[in-house]
């Protein structure tokens, strides 16, 4: 299923998200949950929300199994 994926970045100075890039992907699912990881072109993206559109942020940190995943997501 082809979907638009919106890559957003958080700006702490303004306490706001901004759109970095929009990409067309072949999604495995029709609906993603908050915190899901999407791998596209050897990069990992963290799902921020998937209501009206699929918004993701680049995921660069390692997952600590002893900490809840929601605590590893910055500013969500």
C-alpha positions in Angstrom: 0.0 0.0 0.0 1.5 3.3 -1.1 1.4 6.0 1.6 2.8 9.5 2.2 5.2 9.6 5.1 5.9 13.0 6.7 9.2 13.3 8.4 9.1 15.9 11.2 11.7 17.3 13.5 11.1 18.9 17.0 12.6 22.3 17.6 13.0 22.8 21.3 13.6 26.5 21.0 10.1 27.0 19.7 8.5 23.9 21.3 7.1 22.9 17.9 7.3 20.3 15.2 8.2 21.2 11.6 7.9 19.3 8.4 11.3 18.2 7.1 10.5 15.9 4.2 7.6 14.1 2.6 8.2 10.7 1.1 6.1 8.1 -0.7 6.6 4.6 0.9 5.2 1.1 0.3 3.7 0.6 3.8 3.4 -2.9 5.3 0.4 -1.9 7.4 -2.7 0.3 6.8 -2.5 1.8 10.4 0.6 2.2 12.6 0.6 2.7 16.3 2.5 5.4 18.2 6.1 4.1 18.9 6.3 1.7 15.9 9.5 1.6 14.0 9.5 1.9 10.2 12.6 1.0 8.2 12.9 2.7 4.9 16.1 2.8 2.8 18.2 1.5 5.7 17.0 4.3 8.0 14.8 3.9 11.0 11.8 6.1 11.6 9.7 6.3 14.8 5.9 6.8 14.3 4.7 9.9 16.1 1.1 9.6 14.9 -1.0 8.0 12.2 -4.4 9.6 12.3 -5.0 11.7 9.2 -1.4 11.3 7.9 1.6 9.2 8.9 4.0 11.4 10.8 7.4 10.0 11.8 10.7 11.2 13.2 14.2 9.9 12.5 15.1 7.3 15.1 18.8 7.2 16.1 18.9 6.1 19.7 19.2 2.5 20.8 16.3 0.7 22.5 16.8 0.0 26.1 14.6 -3.1 27.0 14.5 -2.0 30.7 12.8 1.4 29.9 9.3 1.7 28.4 9.5 2.7 24.7 7.3 5.8 25.3 10.1 7.2 27.6 12.7 6.8 24.8 10.7 8.9 22.4 11.8 12.6 22.7 9.1 15.1 23.3 6.1 13.0 22.4 
